[in-house]
Amino acid sequence: MIQGMMRQGKQLLDDMRVFFNTEKVYAVLLICVLVTYSVMLFGEPAFESEPSPAMERIKAVEKKMVDGQTSEAYMVTFFEKHPDVLKIAVVSVACLGGFLLFGFGIVMVIFVRYLEKKPIFLRTYESVAFEWGIAEIAKVIILYCAISIAFGLGVGWTGRFFDLTEQKKYVYYISYAYNGLYCFFIGSVLCVC
């Protein structure tokens, strides 16, 4: 048992050595990603600042508002004043519950098909022989991390030249959309494999 694990570990190290010898660009990208994340994790902040008195007052008012808004009495009076918001909340919760029940139903169908030893997904075509090894998956992960860092640095760099106080939320939306699409792409690729 232990010899088999040692053999697999040696094979993995050999595969990694071959990968980094043949894919120099990905080796450099991996080093850059690791250095960047190490600096972000262990590095000292560029500047230390004392919180301003105005910021302290804003935080105190915000805490008071949040504490007041989470009380049941506040919610009852708010929904009495705004019945259309209550309708939207009820419809949203009903839709969320419906989606959860639908997802639960799909999981139950998959589970029953699994117990009956039937194929879970019916194939309508012949699949193409296409295999991804650990090297291809490592390339996708390295590219994702490097592109995310580059995108974050680009947004931060351009933010120094423009007044983005009003548009800042749109920059975050673009960043989230990019990361969401890329995660969808990775998930799709891994599902196909």
Helices and strands as residue ranges (DSSP letters): H 2-22, H 24-42, H 53-69, H 72-81, H 83-115, H 134-159, H 168-192
